[in-house]
Amino acid sequence: MASKQEQLAVLIAPIVSSLGCELWGLEYLTQGRYSTLRIYVDRLAEEPGGEDPGVTLEDCERVSRQVSSVLDVEDPISNRYTLEVSSPGMDRPLFTLEQYARYLGEVIALKTRSPIAGRRKFKGTIQSVENDSVTLIVDGEPHSLLFGSIEKANLVPRF
C-alpha cells in the first residue's frame, strides 16, 4: 500500500500540471493531532531550452486554491492540517532520483536516515545517479548512497 505522501502526490500532481506547473515534491508532516501538507511547485518552461520562468506568488495562490478545493471534496487527511504551497527555492529539496540526475555536477547537502561510515550528514558534488543510488564526491572521495537511505537532501545555492 502506498504511503500517505504517495497517495497525496497522486491526487495533487494532475491539479498542479493543469495549472501549468510541476509538482516538485511534497512533505506530509504530522505532530500530534495537527498536520502540515507542504507542496513545492515549479513553473514549467514554455519551450525546451527556454529560460526557466520560475514560479510566482500568483502560481502558488492558484495551486493552493485548487488543491484546497479538491482536498475538501476527497478528504484524504482526516485530522486538522495546514496547507502550504511554495517554490522549491534556490536551496531546493530533492525528492526523486530524476531530480538528483537533473543536478549532476551540483553541490548538495544531505542527511541519511542512519549513519553510513560513521556519519549522517554529507555535503558534496553529485557525480552519478545509477539504479537506486546516488554517488557524491565528498572531500575528494566518492560516497555511494542508496536512495532509500537518504532522509533529506537540498541543493547548496551558488552565489
ChimeraX commands (.cxc) that place a marker at each C-alpha (Angstrom):
marker #1 position 0.00,0.00,0.00 radius 0.5
marker #1 position 1.23,3.49,-0.87 radius 0.5
marker #1 position 2.27,5.90,1.86 radius 0.5
marker #1 position 0.10,8.91,2.70 radius 0.5
marker #1 position 2.66,11.11,0.95 radius 0.5
marker #1 position 2.47,8.99,-2.23 radius 0.5
marker #1 position -1.35,8.98,-2.15 radius 0.5
marker #1 position -1.40,12.77,-1.83 radius 0.5
marker #1 position 1.12,13.18,-4.68 radius 0.5
marker #1 position -1.06,11.06,-7.00 radius 0.5
marker #1 position -4.09,13.19,-6.11 radius 0.5
marker #1 position -2.31,16.56,-6.36 radius 0.5
marker #1 position 0.04,16.16,-9.37 radius 0.5
marker #1 position -2.68,16.39,-12.07 radius 0.5
marker #1 position -4.11,19.54,-10.46 radius 0.5
marker #1 position -0.70,21.22,-10.41 radius 0.5
marker #1 position 0.01,20.18,-14.02 radius 0.5
marker #1 position -3.34,21.54,-15.21 radius 0.5
marker #1 position -2.25,24.95,-13.86 radius 0.5
marker #1 position 0.98,24.94,-15.90 radius 0.5
marker #1 position 3.22,23.97,-13.02 radius 0.5
marker #1 position 5.17,20.90,-11.98 radius 0.5
marker #1 position 4.72,19.15,-8.64 radius 0.5
marker #1 position 8.34,19.28,-7.48 radius 0.5
marker #1 position 7.58,17.37,-4.30 radius 0.5
marker #1 position 5.59,17.36,-1.11 radius 0.5
marker #1 position 6.04,16.77,2.57 radius 0.5
marker #1 position 3.31,15.47,4.84 radius 0.5
marker #1 position 4.29,16.13,8.44 radius 0.5
marker #1 position 2.24,15.13,11.45 radius 0.5
marker #1 position 2.64,16.36,15.00 radius 0.5
marker #1 position 0.03,15.10,17.40 radius 0.5
marker #1 position -3.44,15.97,16.10 radius 0.5
marker #1 position -2.13,18.54,13.62 radius 0.5
marker #1 position -0.56,18.03,10.23 radius 0.5
marker #1 position 1.15,20.15,7.62 radius 0.5
marker #1 position 0.96,19.43,3.92 radius 0.5
marker #1 position 3.79,21.35,2.23 radius 0.5
marker #1 position 3.65,21.34,-1.56 radius 0.5
marker #1 position 6.57,22.52,-3.68 radius 0.5
marker #1 position 5.70,23.62,-7.22 radius 0.5
marker #1 position 7.89,24.79,-10.05 radius 0.5
marker #1 position 6.90,26.52,-13.25 radius 0.5
marker #1 position 7.22,24.53,-16.46 radius 0.5
marker #1 position 9.48,26.10,-19.08 radius 0.5
marker #1 position 7.43,27.36,-22.04 radius 0.5
marker #1 position 9.65,25.59,-24.57 radius 0.5
marker #1 position 12.57,23.17,-24.35 radius 0.5
marker #1 position 15.80,25.04,-23.81 radius 0.5
marker #1 position 13.85,28.16,-22.89 radius 0.5
marker #1 position 14.59,30.23,-19.84 radius 0.5
marker #1 position 13.11,28.90,-16.59 radius 0.5
marker #1 position 10.30,31.36,-15.83 radius 0.5
marker #1 position 10.19,30.46,-12.13 radius 0.5
marker #1 position 7.09,30.06,-10.04 radius 0.5
marker #1 position 5.28,33.21,-8.94 radius 0.5
marker #1 position 3.23,34.06,-5.88 radius 0.5
marker #1 position 0.15,34.02,-8.12 radius 0.5
marker #1 position 1.02,30.45,-9.24 radius 0.5
marker #1 position 1.24,29.37,-5.59 radius 0.5
marker #1 position -2.09,31.03,-4.80 radius 0.5
marker #1 position -3.82,29.32,-7.76 radius 0.5
marker #1 position -2.39,25.93,-6.82 radius 0.5
marker #1 position -3.36,26.46,-3.17 radius 0.5
marker #1 position -6.98,27.31,-4.05 radius 0.5
marker #1 position -7.40,24.37,-6.45 radius 0.5
marker #1 position -5.67,21.81,-4.22 radius 0.5
marker #1 position -7.62,23.01,-1.19 radius 0.5
marker #1 position -10.92,22.54,-3.05 radius 0.5
marker #1 position -10.01,19.00,-4.12 radius 0.5
marker #1 position -8.79,18.08,-0.64 radius 0.5
marker #1 position -12.07,19.35,0.83 radius 0.5
marker #1 position -14.03,17.07,-1.52 radius 0.5
marker #1 position -11.76,14.00,-1.45 radius 0.5
marker #1 position -10.94,14.36,2.28 radius 0.5
marker #1 position -7.68,12.33,2.26 radius 0.5
marker #1 position -6.50,13.92,5.52 radius 0.5
marker #1 position -8.83,13.12,8.40 radius 0.5
marker #1 position -7.33,15.43,11.03 radius 0.5
marker #1 position -6.74,19.18,11.02 radius 0.5
marker #1 position -3.96,20.32,8.73 radius 0.5
marker #1 position -2.26,23.37,7.30 radius 0.5
marker #1 position -1.71,23.58,3.55 radius 0.5
marker #1 position 1.44,25.37,2.41 radius 0.5
marker #1 position 2.34,25.90,-1.26 radius 0.5
marker #1 position 5.70,27.35,-2.24 radius 0.5
marker #1 position 8.54,27.41,-4.73 radius 0.5
marker #1 position 11.38,24.95,-4.11 radius 0.5
marker #1 position 13.68,28.00,-3.96 radius 0.5
marker #1 position 17.41,28.17,-4.59 radius 0.5
marker #1 position 18.15,25.53,-1.94 radius 0.5
marker #1 position 15.52,23.26,-3.44 radius 0.5
marker #1 position 14.87,19.93,-1.77 radius 0.5
marker #1 position 15.41,16.84,-3.91 radius 0.5
marker #1 position 12.67,14.21,-3.80 radius 0.5
marker #1 position 13.32,11.82,-6.71 radius 0.5
marker #1 position 16.27,10.13,-8.41 radius 0.5
marker #1 position 15.35,12.07,-11.57 radius 0.5
marker #1 position 15.84,15.32,-9.66 radius 0.5
marker #1 position 19.28,14.19,-8.46 radius 0.5
marker #1 position 20.17,13.31,-12.08 radius 0.5
marker #1 position 18.96,16.75,-13.24 radius 0.5
marker #1 position 21.57,18.34,-10.95 radius 0.5
marker #1 position 24.65,16.24,-11.81 radius 0.5
marker #1 position 27.78,18.25,-11.01 radius 0.5
marker #1 position 25.97,20.42,-8.44 radius 0.5
marker #1 position 26.75,20.55,-4.72 radius 0.5
marker #1 position 24.12,19.19,-2.35 radius 0.5
marker #1 position 23.81,18.74,1.40 radius 0.5
marker #1 position 22.07,15.60,2.57 radius 0.5
marker #1 position 21.21,13.70,5.70 radius 0.5
marker #1 position 20.82,9.92,5.86 radius 0.5
marker #1 position 18.27,8.02,7.92 radius 0.5
marker #1 position 21.04,6.18,9.81 radius 0.5
marker #1 position 24.83,6.56,9.99 radius 0.5
marker #1 position 26.89,5.46,7.00 radius 0.5
marker #1 position 30.62,5.14,7.63 radius 0.5
marker #1 position 30.02,6.83,10.99 radius 0.5
marker #1 position 28.20,9.89,9.69 radius 0.5
marker #1 position 24.71,11.04,8.73 radius 0.5
marker #1 position 25.49,14.40,7.07 radius 0.5
marker #1 position 27.21,14.67,3.71 radius 0.5
marker #1 position 27.98,17.69,1.54 radius 0.5
marker #1 position 29.39,17.07,-1.88 radius 0.5
marker #1 position 29.03,17.13,-5.65 radius 0.5
marker #1 position 26.64,14.75,-7.36 radius 0.5
marker #1 position 28.88,12.55,-9.52 radius 0.5
marker #1 position 26.35,9.99,-10.75 radius 0.5
marker #1 position 22.89,8.55,-10.32 radius 0.5
marker #1 position 22.66,4.88,-11.22 radius 0.5
marker #1 position 19.98,2.30,-10.46 radius 0.5
marker #1 position 18.90,3.14,-6.91 radius 0.5
marker #1 position 21.99,5.01,-5.72 radius 0.5
marker #1 position 23.48,8.49,-5.74 radius 0.5
marker #1 position 27.26,8.93,-5.75 radius 0.5
marker #1 position 28.65,12.10,-4.17 radius 0.5
marker #1 position 32.22,13.35,-4.17 radius 0.5
marker #1 position 32.86,14.48,-0.60 radius 0.5
marker #1 position 36.33,15.88,0.17 radius 0.5
marker #1 position 37.69,14.17,-2.94 radius 0.5
marker #1 position 36.28,10.77,-2.00 radius 0.5
marker #1 position 33.29,9.07,-3.68 radius 0.5
marker #1 position 30.40,8.01,-1.43 radius 0.5
marker #1 position 27.69,5.85,-2.96 radius 0.5
marker #1 position 24.40,6.16,-1.06 radius 0.5
marker #1 position 21.25,4.15,-1.60 radius 0.5
marker #1 position 18.36,6.46,-2.45 radius 0.5
marker #1 position 16.21,4.83,0.25 radius 0.5
marker #1 position 18.81,5.70,2.90 radius 0.5
marker #1 position 18.55,9.45,2.20 radius 0.5
marker #1 position 16.26,11.25,4.64 radius 0.5
marker #1 position 16.60,14.75,3.20 radius 0.5
marker #1 position 18.67,16.50,0.53 radius 0.5
marker #1 position 18.90,20.07,-0.71 radius 0.5
marker #1 position 20.88,21.89,-3.37 radius 0.5
marker #1 position 23.53,24.21,-1.99 radius 0.5
marker #1 position 22.96,27.58,-3.74 radius 0.5
marker #1 position 25.82,29.24,-5.59 radius 0.5
marker #1 position 26.27,32.97,-5.14 radius 0.5
marker link #1:1,2 radius 0.2
marker link #1:2,3 radius 0.2
marker link #1:3,4 radius 0.2
marker link #1:4,5 radius 0.2
marker link #1:5,6 radius 0.2
marker link #1:6,7 radius 0.2
marker link #1:7,8 radius 0.2
marker link #1:8,9 radius 0.2
marker link #1:9,10 radius 0.2
marker link #1:10,11 radius 0.2
marker link #1:11,12 radius 0.2
marker link #1:12,13 radius 0.2
marker link #1:13,14 radius 0.2
marker link #1:14,15 radius 0.2
marker link #1:15,16 radius 0.2
marker link #1:16,17 radius 0.2
marker link #1:17,18 radius 0.2
marker link #1:18,19 radius 0.2
marker link #1:19,20 radius 0.2
marker link #1:20,21 radius 0.2
marker link #1:21,22 radius 0.2
marker link #1:22,23 radius 0.2
marker link #1:23,24 radius 0.2
marker link #1:24,25 radius 0.2
marker link #1:25,26 radius 0.2
marker link #1:26,27 radius 0.2
marker link #1:27,28 radius 0.2
marker link #1:28,29 radius 0.2
marker link #1:29,30 radius 0.2
marker link #1:30,31 radius 0.2
marker link #1:31,32 radius 0.2
marker link #1:32,33 radius 0.2
marker link #1:33,34 radius 0.2
marker link #1:34,35 radius 0.2
marker link #1:35,36 radius 0.2
marker link #1:36,37 radius 0.2
marker link #1:37,38 radius 0.2
marker link #1:38,39 radius 0.2
marker link #1:39,40 radius 0.2
marker link #1:40,41 radius 0.2
marker link #1:41,42 radius 0.2
marker link #1:42,43 radius 0.2
marker link #1:43,44 radius 0.2
marker link #1:44,45 radius 0.2
marker link #1:45,46 radius 0.2
marker link #1:46,47 radius 0.2
marker link #1:47,48 radius 0.2
marker link #1:48,49 radius 0.2
marker link #1:49,50 radius 0.2
marker link #1:50,51 radius 0.2
marker link #1:51,52 radius 0.2
marker link #1:52,53 radius 0.2
marker link #1:53,54 radius 0.2
marker link #1:54,55 radius 0.2
marker link #1:55,56 radius 0.2
marker link #1:56,57 radius 0.2
marker link #1:57,58 radius 0.2
marker link #1:58,59 radius 0.2
marker link #1:59,60 radius 0.2
marker link #1:60,61 radius 0.2
marker link #1:61,62 radius 0.2
marker link #1:62,63 radius 0.2
marker link #1:63,64 radius 0.2
marker link #1:64,65 radius 0.2
marker link #1:65,66 radius 0.2
marker link #1:66,67 radius 0.2
marker link #1:67,68 radius 0.2
marker link #1:68,69 radius 0.2
marker link #1:69,70 radius 0.2
marker link #1:70,71 radius 0.2
marker link #1:71,72 radius 0.2
marker link #1:72,73 radius 0.2
marker link #1:73,74 radius 0.2
marker link #1:74,75 radius 0.2
marker link #1:75,76 radius 0.2
marker link #1:76,77 radius 0.2
marker link #1:77,78 radius 0.2
marker link #1:78,79 radius 0.2
marker link #1:79,80 radius 0.2
marker link #1:80,81 radius 0.2
marker link #1:81,82 radius 0.2
marker link #1:82,83 radius 0.2
marker link #1:83,84 radius 0.2
marker link #1:84,85 radius 0.2
marker link #1:85,86 radius 0.2
marker link #1:86,87 radius 0.2
marker link #1:87,88 radius 0.2
marker link #1:88,89 radius 0.2
marker link #1:89,90 radius 0.2
marker link #1:90,91 radius 0.2
marker link #1:91,92 radius 0.2
marker link #1:92,93 radius 0.2
marker link #1:93,94 radius 0.2
marker link #1:94,95 radius 0.2
marker link #1:95,96 radius 0.2
marker link #1:96,97 radius 0.2
marker link #1:97,98 radius 0.2
marker link #1:98,99 radius 0.2
marker link #1:99,100 radius 0.2
marker link #1:100,101 radius 0.2
marker link #1:101,102 radius 0.2
marker link #1:102,103 radius 0.2
marker link #1:103,104 radius 0.2
marker link #1:104,105 radius 0.2
marker link #1:105,106 radius 0.2
marker link #1:106,107 radius 0.2
marker link #1:107,108 radius 0.2
marker link #1:108,109 radius 0.2
marker link #1:109,110 radius 0.2
marker link #1:110,111 radius 0.2
marker link #1:111,112 radius 0.2
marker link #1:112,113 radius 0.2
marker link #1:113,114 radius 0.2
marker link #1:114,115 radius 0.2
marker link #1:115,116 radius 0.2
marker link #1:116,117 radius 0.2
marker link #1:117,118 radius 0.2
marker link #1:118,119 radius 0.2
marker link #1:119,120 radius 0.2
marker link #1:120,121 radius 0.2
marker link #1:121,122 radius 0.2
marker link #1:122,123 radius 0.2
marker link #1:123,124 radius 0.2
marker link #1:124,125 radius 0.2
marker link #1:125,126 radius 0.2
marker link #1:126,127 radius 0.2
marker link #1:127,128 radius 0.2
marker link #1:128,129 radius 0.2
marker link #1:129,130 radius 0.2
marker link #1:130,131 radius 0.2
marker link #1:131,132 radius 0.2
marker link #1:132,133 radius 0.2
marker link #1:133,134 radius 0.2
marker link #1:134,135 radius 0.2
marker link #1:135,136 radius 0.2
marker link #1:136,137 radius 0.2
marker link #1:137,138 radius 0.2
marker link #1:138,139 radius 0.2
marker link #1:139,140 radius 0.2
marker link #1:140,141 radius 0.2
marker link #1:141,142 radius 0.2
marker link #1:142,143 radius 0.2
marker link #1:143,144 radius 0.2
marker link #1:144,145 radius 0.2
marker link #1:145,146 radius 0.2
marker link #1:146,147 radius 0.2
marker link #1:147,148 radius 0.2
marker link #1:148,149 radius 0.2
marker link #1:149,150 radius 0.2
marker link #1:150,151 radius 0.2
marker link #1:151,152 radius 0.2
marker link #1:152,153 radius 0.2
marker link #1:153,154 radius 0.2
marker link #1:154,155 radius 0.2
marker link #1:155,156 radius 0.2
marker link #1:156,157 radius 0.2
marker link #1:157,158 radius 0.2
marker link #1:158,159 radius 0.2
view
